Amino acid sequence: MPGPGPRPKTAMVLAAGLGLRMRPLTENTPKPLIQVAGRTLLDHCLDRLCAAGVEKVVVNVHYLGQQIARHLEGRDDLEIIISEETDLLLDTGGGVAAALAHLGPDPFFTVNADMLLLDGPGRALHRLGDAWRDDDMDALLMLHSTVEAYGYVGRGDFLIDSLGQLERRPEREVSPYLFCGLQILHPRLLENPPGRVFSLNALYDRAILAGRLFGIVNDGEWFHIGTPDGLSQAEGYLNQKFAGRRRR
């Protein structure tokens, strides 16, 4: 099996959600600009991408998108391109498809702006990049233990075999792993999209049928910041963690 190629230098951050479940915090602030541990969710994502060697990031915006665009003007460590979905929210797949011209022909990272991930023994983005096999994969998803996720209520998403190949969770069953909003996608996954507005889940199903959807398991902590309760859990954990570091 060939070794890993170069890690992606380009990324997309999905930041166009409405943040309905985060209200009232998102009534006047888009969810990507909600702060956790003194930094916005969006900046947490961008910091991680920059530390992994990413040079260009596309950020899609919809709800209160001008606030996000103004906020990003303060960063000069990355080339940032705004992909506007002001007139029509395109969902995850449609948002990525609309930005392909900026993302280039090579595999790219894609990150959800409403999650927070802490590295374990290895850096998550480095592990993901090193696990990519271009000949075998159209998408490589970072998974997390369903029962160990903070702020998550659900049955999980996928089963994974010994080679990392993924299958959907059987209906009415609980699967051991959920998709945590961090992945590498190849542009070929977006060929022949099912429409203008669609979820990436439709493309995952195609990749499963073709045997080209893979995953690796996160070895750090993961927080879903989808509700005020999820935000509170993340804040409590991080405050305790940082307080412990200060005491040492």
Rosetta blueprint (number, residue, H / E / L):
1 M L
2 P L
3 G L
4 P L
5 G L
6 P L
7 R L
8 P L
9 K L
10 T E
11 A E
12 M E
13 V E
14 L E
15 A L
16 A L
17 G L
18 L L
19 G L
20 L H
21 R H
22 M H
23 R L
24 P L
25 L L
26 T L
27 E L
28 N L
29 T L
30 P L
31 K H
32 P H
33 L H
34 I L
35 Q E
36 V E
37 A L
38 G L
39 R E
40 T E
41 L H
42 L H
43 D H
44 H H
45 C H
46 L H
47 D H
48 R H
49 L H
50 C H
51 A H
52 A L
53 G L
54 V L
55 E L
56 K E
57 V E
58 V E
59 V E
60 N E
61 V E
62 H L
63 Y L
64 L L
65 G H
66 Q H
67 Q H
68 I H
69 A H
70 R H
71 H H
72 L H
73 E L
74 G L
75 R L
76 D L
77 D L
78 L L
79 E E
80 I E
81 I E
82 I E
83 S E
84 E E
85 E L
86 T L
87 D L
88 L L
89 L L
90 L L
91 D H
92 T H
93 G H
94 G H
95 G H
96 V H
97 A H
98 A H
99 A L
100 L H
101 A H
102 H H
103 L H
104 G L
105 P L
106 D L
107 P L
108 F E
109 F E
110 T E
111 V E
112 N E
113 A L
114 D L
115 M E
116 L E
117 L E
118 L E
119 D L
120 G L
121 P L
122 G L
123 R L
124 A H
125 L H
126 H H
127 R H
128 L H
129 G H
130 D H
131 A H
132 W L
133 R L
134 D L
135 D L
136 D L
137 M L
138 D L
139 A E
140 L E
141 L E
142 M E
143 L E
144 H E
145 S E
146 T H
147 V H
148 E H
149 A L
150 Y E
151 G L
152 Y L
153 V L
154 G L
155 R L
156 G L
157 D L
158 F E
159 L E
160 I E
161 D L
162 S L
163 L L
164 G L
165 Q E
166 L E
167 E E
168 R E
169 R L
170 P L
171 E L
172 R L
173 E L
174 V L
175 S L
176 P L
177 Y E
178 L E
179 F E
180 C E
181 G E
182 L E
183 Q E
184 I E
185 L E
186 H L
187 P H
188 R H
189 L H
190 L H
191 E L
192 N L
193 P L
194 P L
195 G L
196 R L
197 V L
198 F L
199 S L
200 L H
201 N H
202 A H
203 L H
204 Y H
205 D H
206 R H
207 A H
208 I H
209 L H
210 A L
211 G L
212 R L
213 L E
214 F E
215 G E
216 I E
217 V E
218 N L
219 D L
220 G L
221 E E
222 W E
223 F E
224 H E
225 I L
226 G L
227 T L
228 P H
229 D H
230 G H
231 L H
232 S H
233 Q H
234 A H
235 E H
236 G H
237 Y H
238 L H
239 N H
240 Q H
241 K H
242 F H
243 A H
244 G H
245 R H
246 R H
247 R H
248 R L
